[in-house]
Amino acid sequence: MTTCLATPQTRWTTPRLPSVEVPDVPWQRPVGPAWEIVLVPERIARPAVQALDELSPALVGAVFSIQGRWGFFVPEESAEPPWPAGTRYLQTGAAITLPPACWKNGTSSDAGWVRRPPDGRLLTPPLILHPMVTAASHREKQDSQRPAGEQTPRESQPCSSHSTSESPS
């Protein structure tokens, strides 16, 4: 029988946000190690985060906003399967500017933190984030192809039309 022993050198630990930053100064650094970033347009990221929150708010790690995109921290080598069109994947070594801890996201165009868990947790699981981003991207694409004024399928069938009525005897 083979057993696997976790040693201090082989134990995987969750990366955490740095606790020491210069106040009000953006933090420029290379991406990684142990984490990479998926930049998702805010209009796609927001519904994806809402869907994840419905499952469990603890699923979403730190998220920052910059230039109309939300940045999610994911484990290294999370580029496959490919992320939907409109997203950008930054691998270890790419340059990134992170907002200072005190910057909260006021509007979608502001740089700041959308989420910064108090425990310093960084990562969002890509196996859960990817399908949520893909679904939100797909819904947006469908909505953009719908002629102006056309209702979505959900809107075109109000709940009252599904009520049961007694059949004549």
C-alpha positions as CSV (number, residue, x, y, z in Angstrom):
1,M,0.0,0.0,0.0
2,T,1.3,3.4,-1.0
3,T,0.6,6.4,1.2
4,C,1.1,10.1,0.4
5,L,2.6,12.2,3.1
6,A,2.3,16.0,3.0
7,T,5.5,17.6,4.0
8,P,6.0,21.4,4.5
9,Q,7.7,21.5,1.1
10,T,4.9,19.7,-0.8
11,R,1.8,20.9,1.0
12,W,-0.3,23.2,-1.2
13,T,-1.3,26.4,0.5
14,T,-3.9,28.9,-0.6
15,P,-2.2,32.2,-1.8
16,R,-3.3,35.2,0.2
17,L,-3.4,38.9,-0.5
18,P,-0.5,40.8,0.9
19,S,-1.3,42.5,4.1
20,V,1.3,45.3,3.8
21,E,0.6,47.9,1.1
22,V,1.3,51.6,0.6
23,P,-2.0,53.4,1.2
24,D,-3.7,54.9,-1.9
25,V,-0.9,53.7,-4.3
26,P,-1.7,51.1,-6.9
27,W,0.4,48.0,-6.6
28,Q,2.3,47.0,-9.7
29,R,3.7,43.4,-9.8
30,P,4.0,40.3,-11.9
31,V,1.1,37.8,-11.8
32,G,1.8,34.7,-9.7
33,P,3.3,32.5,-8.6
34,A,0.5,30.1,-7.5
35,W,-2.2,32.4,-9.0
36,E,-3.2,33.8,-12.4
37,I,-5.9,36.2,-13.3
38,V,-9.0,36.1,-15.5
39,L,-10.2,39.6,-16.6
40,V,-13.9,39.5,-17.3
41,P,-16.1,42.4,-18.6
42,E,-18.1,43.7,-15.7
43,R,-21.4,43.2,-17.5
44,I,-20.6,39.4,-17.7
45,A,-18.8,39.2,-14.3
46,R,-21.6,40.7,-12.3
47,P,-24.2,38.0,-13.1
48,A,-21.6,35.3,-12.8
49,V,-20.8,36.4,-9.3
50,Q,-24.4,36.7,-8.4
51,A,-24.9,33.1,-9.5
52,L,-21.9,31.9,-7.5
53,D,-23.3,33.8,-4.4
54,E,-26.5,31.9,-4.7
55,L,-24.5,28.7,-4.4
56,S,-22.3,30.0,-1.6
57,P,-20.7,33.4,-1.1
58,A,-17.6,31.7,0.1
59,L,-16.9,30.5,-3.5
60,V,-15.7,33.9,-4.7
61,G,-12.3,34.9,-3.6
62,A,-10.8,38.4,-4.0
63,V,-12.0,40.3,-7.1
64,F,-10.8,43.7,-8.3
65,S,-12.0,46.0,-11.0
66,I,-10.0,47.9,-13.6
67,Q,-11.0,49.6,-16.8
68,G,-14.5,48.1,-16.9
69,R,-13.3,44.5,-16.2
70,W,-13.4,42.4,-13.0
71,G,-10.2,40.4,-12.2
72,F,-10.6,37.0,-10.6
73,F,-7.6,35.2,-9.1
74,V,-7.5,31.6,-10.1
75,P,-4.9,28.8,-9.6
76,E,-2.0,28.6,-12.1
77,E,-2.7,26.7,-15.3
78,S,-6.4,27.6,-15.3
79,A,-6.3,28.8,-19.0
80,E,-7.9,25.6,-20.3
81,P,-10.5,25.1,-21.4
82,P,-10.4,28.5,-23.1
83,W,-12.3,31.3,-21.5
84,P,-15.2,32.9,-23.4
85,A,-14.6,35.6,-26.0
86,G,-14.1,39.0,-24.4
87,T,-12.2,37.7,-21.4
88,R,-8.5,38.0,-21.0
89,Y,-6.3,35.5,-19.2
90,L,-3.1,36.7,-17.6
91,Q,-0.5,33.9,-16.9
92,T,2.3,33.9,-14.3
93,G,4.8,36.6,-15.1
94,A,2.4,39.0,-16.9
95,A,2.3,42.5,-15.5
96,I,-0.7,43.6,-13.4
97,T,-1.6,46.7,-11.4
98,L,-3.7,45.9,-8.4
99,P,-5.6,48.6,-6.5
100,P,-4.6,49.5,-2.9
101,A,-6.6,47.7,-0.2
102,C,-8.5,50.8,0.7
103,W,-10.0,51.4,-2.8
104,K,-13.5,50.1,-2.9
105,N,-15.2,49.8,-6.3
106,G,-17.7,52.7,-6.5
107,T,-18.7,52.3,-10.2
108,S,-17.9,49.8,-12.9
109,S,-15.4,52.2,-14.4
110,D,-13.5,52.8,-11.1
111,A,-10.5,50.8,-10.2
112,G,-10.9,49.2,-6.8
113,W,-11.9,46.0,-5.0
114,V,-15.2,44.4,-5.7
115,R,-14.5,41.7,-3.1
116,R,-11.6,41.4,-0.7
117,P,-12.4,38.7,1.9
118,P,-11.3,39.6,5.4
119,D,-9.4,36.3,5.7
120,G,-7.2,37.3,2.7
121,R,-8.5,34.4,0.6
122,L,-7.5,35.0,-3.0
123,L,-8.6,32.3,-5.3
124,T,-12.0,31.5,-7.0
125,P,-12.3,27.9,-8.2
126,P,-12.0,28.0,-12.0
127,L,-14.1,24.8,-12.4
128,I,-17.1,26.8,-10.9
129,L,-16.2,30.2,-12.2
130,H,-15.7,29.1,-15.9
131,P,-19.2,27.8,-16.4
132,M,-20.8,30.8,-14.7
133,V,-18.8,33.2,-16.9
134,T,-19.6,31.1,-20.0
135,A,-23.3,31.1,-19.2
136,A,-23.4,34.8,-18.5
137,S,-21.5,35.5,-21.8
138,H,-23.9,33.3,-23.7
139,R,-26.9,35.0,-22.3
140,E,-25.4,38.4,-23.2
141,K,-24.7,37.3,-26.7
142,Q,-28.3,36.0,-27.1
143,D,-29.7,39.3,-25.7
144,S,-27.6,41.3,-28.1
145,Q,-28.8,39.4,-31.1
146,R,-32.5,39.8,-30.2
147,P,-34.3,42.5,-32.2
148,A,-35.1,45.7,-30.2
149,G,-38.3,45.4,-28.3
150,E,-38.5,41.6,-28.5
151,Q,-39.1,40.0,-25.2
152,T,-37.0,37.3,-23.8
153,P,-38.6,33.8,-23.6
154,R,-39.0,34.2,-19.8
155,E,-40.8,37.6,-20.3
156,S,-43.0,36.4,-23.1
157,Q,-44.7,33.8,-20.9
158,P,-46.0,35.4,-17.7
159,C,-46.7,33.2,-14.8
160,S,-50.4,34.0,-14.9
161,S,-50.7,32.3,-18.3
162,H,-49.6,29.0,-16.8
163,S,-52.4,28.9,-14.2
164,T,-54.6,25.9,-14.2
165,S,-58.2,26.2,-14.8
166,E,-61.0,23.7,-14.2
167,S,-62.1,21.7,-17.2
168,P,-65.8,21.7,-18.0
169,S,-67.6,18.6,-16.9
